[in-house]
Amino acid sequence: MQANIRQLKANLSSYVKKASEGQAVTVNVHNRPIARIVPFKASASLASLAQLSGIRWNGGKPVGLPQGESMRKGVSLSTWVKQGRR
């Protein structure tokens, strides 16, 4: 299905509904395709991800990253970044 920008602005909800029903909508400007509205595919469930090899989850919250560095007093940000890149 195709729609020009004027049609899309006037009937956006109907085009979004058609996309949610599985139909892709191509948006044209001056008869050139510039965008597509496509159905959103649901991501994999946690159960299916847990069955993949190499993945373990104990059901708890993730721990997160270790505490990062803090800047010393009297050191500018640019100097601190330059030192970290060496």
C-alpha positions as CSV (number, residue, x, y, z in Angstrom):
1,M,0.0,0.0,0.0
2,Q,1.3,3.5,-0.8
3,A,0.3,6.9,0.5
4,N,1.6,10.4,-0.2
5,I,2.4,12.7,2.6
6,R,-0.9,14.6,2.4
7,Q,-2.9,11.4,2.5
8,L,-0.8,10.2,5.4
9,K,-1.3,13.4,7.4
10,A,-5.1,13.3,6.8
11,N,-5.6,9.6,7.6
12,L,-2.7,8.7,9.9
13,S,-4.7,6.6,12.3
14,S,-6.1,4.4,9.5
15,Y,-2.6,3.8,8.0
16,V,-1.2,2.9,11.5
17,K,-4.2,0.5,11.9
18,K,-3.4,-1.1,8.6
19,A,0.2,-1.5,9.6
20,S,-0.8,-3.1,12.9
21,E,-2.8,-5.6,10.9
22,G,0.3,-6.6,9.0
23,Q,0.2,-4.5,5.9
24,A,3.3,-2.3,5.1
25,V,2.6,1.3,4.0
26,T,5.1,3.1,1.8
27,V,5.2,6.9,2.2
28,N,5.9,8.9,-0.9
29,V,7.0,12.5,-1.4
30,H,6.8,13.8,-5.0
31,N,6.2,10.2,-6.1
32,R,9.5,9.0,-4.5
33,P,9.3,6.5,-1.6
34,I,10.9,8.0,1.5
35,A,9.7,5.9,4.4
36,R,7.8,2.7,5.3
37,I,5.3,2.1,8.1
38,V,5.6,-1.6,9.0
39,P,4.1,-3.8,11.6
40,F,6.0,-4.0,14.9
41,K,7.3,-7.5,15.6
42,A,7.2,-8.5,19.3
43,S,10.5,-9.3,20.9
44,A,11.4,-12.7,22.1
45,S,10.0,-13.7,25.5
46,L,12.2,-14.3,28.5
47,A,11.4,-18.0,28.5
48,S,12.6,-18.4,24.9
49,L,15.8,-16.3,25.6
50,A,16.6,-18.4,28.7
51,Q,16.6,-21.6,26.6
52,L,19.4,-20.3,24.4
53,S,22.8,-21.9,25.0
54,G,25.3,-19.8,26.9
55,I,22.7,-17.7,28.7
56,R,22.0,-18.0,32.4
57,W,19.6,-16.1,34.6
58,N,18.7,-16.8,38.2
59,G,15.5,-14.7,38.1
60,G,16.9,-11.8,40.1
61,K,17.7,-8.2,39.1
62,P,21.0,-7.6,37.2
63,V,23.8,-6.4,39.4
64,G,25.0,-3.7,37.0
65,L,28.4,-2.3,36.1
66,P,31.1,-1.8,38.7
67,Q,31.5,1.7,40.1
68,G,33.3,4.0,37.7
69,E,36.2,6.2,38.3
70,S,35.9,9.6,39.9
71,M,37.9,12.7,38.8
72,R,40.5,14.1,41.1
73,K,40.1,17.6,42.3
74,G,42.0,20.2,40.3
75,V,42.0,18.2,37.1
76,S,40.0,19.5,34.1
77,L,37.7,17.2,32.3
78,S,39.6,17.4,29.0
79,T,42.9,16.5,30.8
80,W,41.2,13.6,32.5
81,V,39.8,12.3,29.2
82,K,43.2,12.7,27.5
83,Q,44.9,10.7,30.3
84,G,42.3,7.9,29.9
85,R,43.0,7.6,26.2
86,R,46.7,6.9,26.6
